[in-house]
Amino acid sequence: MILSMNAVFTGVDNRMFCYRSYVAKPSSGFLPSSLMMMKSLSLGSRFSPLILPIRSLKVKTLRRFDTVMEWQECKVKKKVEVPVSVAYELYSERESIPTWMSFISSVKIRKDKPDLSQWTLSYKAFGQNLEYSWLAKNLQPIPNQKIHWISLEGLPNRGTVRFFPLGPSSCEVELTFAYEVPLLLIPFAAALQPLMQGLIKKSLEQFAEIAKRTKTT
């Protein structure tokens, strides 16, 4: 009887490790009850140890994919035909930013904390109506040189606007914007960066036109 047991389990010996302990001591009184238990096992339950590790691997892979997010960065420069002080002052008016950024639907400065502002992005792309919001904190600016911010809540992002004088009546504005790709848009990540690059480029072109009109009025 012991020999027939060994023969039955030889074919799967390298897989079903849990049964080796039952055939280690053939003279033991523990053998008959263990044999009865083995006979009662179904085919599915015998091979379940082979399936469970594969399932757990899939779960771990999905969790890793969900938590490691991708960041993208866009940088655009534009010559603006106004003095650097005019460009800086205009860009400092955060609630006016939707005027030249078409994908930003609103910016609301908090009255109790003027360095904080609530932003809302609304845009149709990839067959979806996208809307994201975030609370931004303006960091210490350098007058006529730099405005920069970081998000505290909502869509993770950060950005910097730099101003470089080119003469008494013109300057260069450089906008750098970095953001975490939202989970919904991960399948479109490769197309998202050039889309945002184009939107930011267009926004600076609009800003240059508005600044020029502001100067002449």
Salt bridges, closest charged atoms under 4 A:
ASP13 OD2 - ARG20 NH2 2.96
GLU81 OE2 - LYS79 NZ 3.66
ASP115 OD2 - LYS137 NZ 2.62
GLU174 OE2 - LYS77 NZ 3.63
GLU205 OE2 - LYS201 NZ 2.79
